[in-house]
Amino acid sequence: MKQPAPLLSALGSPLLQRPRPSSRLLSVIAALLISGALCAAPPAVMDREQVAQHIARHYQGKILDLQPVAGDGQVYRVKLLQPSGRVRLMLINAQDGSQRPFATARPEE
């Protein structure tokens, strides 16, 4: 029966040893990664027309009214006439198009 080669001799091979990066190199890489994360552009905010297009794509019905919510240029109040005849009130987030829970919200004057 043949004995397998000892593990230590395989680990001692120069092909399996990798050089360790210097701490200075790691510091530079970390600084570049952090600066890139801090300089990232903020997410785009949809304007009124884009919000209307988003609603038309994702909800059935006719938009009766679409107004920005006072004090918050990133949320729109929507009145939507559904095919059933019901009027649905919604708040739409202009950053990601998600629907927010509706509370009494007044449009900007």
C-alpha positions as CSV (number, residue, x, y, z in Angstrom):
1,M,0.0,0.0,0.0
2,K,1.3,3.5,-0.9
3,Q,1.4,6.2,1.7
4,P,0.1,9.7,0.6
5,A,2.6,12.5,0.5
6,P,2.8,14.4,3.7
7,L,0.7,17.6,3.8
8,L,3.5,19.7,5.1
9,S,5.6,19.2,2.0
10,A,2.8,20.3,-0.2
11,L,2.2,23.4,1.8
12,G,5.9,24.3,1.7
13,S,5.8,24.5,-2.1
14,P,6.5,28.0,-3.4
15,L,3.6,27.7,-5.8
16,L,1.1,27.5,-3.0
17,Q,2.5,30.4,-1.0
18,R,0.9,33.8,-1.8
19,P,2.6,37.1,-0.9
20,R,0.6,39.0,1.7
21,P,-0.4,42.5,0.7
22,S,1.2,45.3,2.7
23,S,-0.9,47.2,5.2
24,R,-0.3,50.4,3.2
25,L,-1.8,48.9,0.1
26,L,-4.8,47.7,2.1
27,S,-5.3,51.2,3.6
28,V,-5.2,52.8,0.1
29,I,-7.8,50.2,-1.2
30,A,-10.1,50.9,1.8
31,A,-9.8,54.7,1.4
32,L,-10.8,54.4,-2.3
33,L,-13.7,52.2,-1.5
34,I,-15.0,54.5,1.2
35,S,-14.6,57.6,-1.0
36,G,-16.5,56.0,-3.8
37,A,-19.3,55.2,-1.5
38,L,-19.5,58.7,-0.2
39,C,-19.5,60.2,-3.7
40,A,-22.3,58.1,-5.0
41,A,-25.1,60.1,-6.7
42,P,-28.4,60.3,-4.8
43,P,-31.2,58.3,-6.3
44,A,-33.2,60.1,-9.0
45,V,-36.6,61.6,-8.1
46,M,-39.4,61.2,-10.5
47,D,-41.2,64.4,-11.7
48,R,-44.9,64.7,-12.0
49,E,-45.1,63.3,-15.5
50,Q,-42.9,60.3,-14.6
51,V,-45.1,59.5,-11.5
52,A,-48.2,59.6,-13.8
53,Q,-46.5,57.2,-16.2
54,H,-45.5,54.9,-13.3
55,I,-49.1,54.9,-12.0
56,A,-50.4,54.1,-15.5
57,R,-48.0,51.1,-15.8
58,H,-48.7,49.7,-12.3
59,Y,-52.3,50.5,-11.5
60,Q,-55.6,50.2,-13.5
61,G,-57.8,53.2,-13.8
62,K,-57.8,56.9,-14.7
63,I,-55.8,59.5,-12.8
64,L,-58.3,62.2,-11.6
65,D,-55.7,64.2,-9.6
66,L,-52.0,64.1,-9.0
67,Q,-50.5,66.7,-6.6
68,P,-47.2,66.9,-4.7
69,V,-47.7,66.7,-0.9
70,A,-46.9,69.9,1.0
71,G,-43.5,70.1,2.6
72,D,-42.3,66.9,0.8
73,G,-41.3,67.2,-2.8
74,Q,-40.8,63.4,-3.0
75,V,-44.4,62.2,-2.4
76,Y,-47.4,62.7,-4.6
77,R,-51.1,62.3,-3.6
78,V,-53.0,60.5,-6.3
79,K,-56.8,60.2,-6.9
80,L,-57.4,57.2,-9.1
81,L,-60.7,56.2,-10.6
82,Q,-60.7,52.4,-10.7
83,P,-62.6,50.3,-13.3
84,S,-65.0,49.3,-10.6
85,G,-66.1,53.0,-10.2
86,R,-64.3,53.5,-6.8
87,V,-62.0,56.4,-6.3
88,R,-58.8,55.3,-4.7
89,L,-56.5,57.7,-2.8
90,M,-52.8,56.9,-2.7
91,L,-49.5,58.4,-1.8
92,I,-46.7,57.5,-4.2
93,N,-43.0,57.9,-3.3
94,A,-41.3,59.7,-6.2
95,Q,-37.9,58.1,-5.5
96,D,-38.9,54.4,-5.9
97,G,-42.5,54.5,-7.0
98,S,-43.7,52.6,-3.9
99,Q,-47.0,53.3,-2.3
100,R,-47.1,54.8,1.1
101,P,-49.9,54.4,3.7
102,F,-52.4,57.2,3.1
103,A,-53.1,59.7,5.9
104,T,-54.6,63.1,5.4
105,A,-52.2,64.9,3.2
106,R,-52.8,68.3,1.6
107,P,-51.5,69.2,-1.8
108,E,-49.0,72.1,-2.2
109,E,-50.7,75.5,-2.7
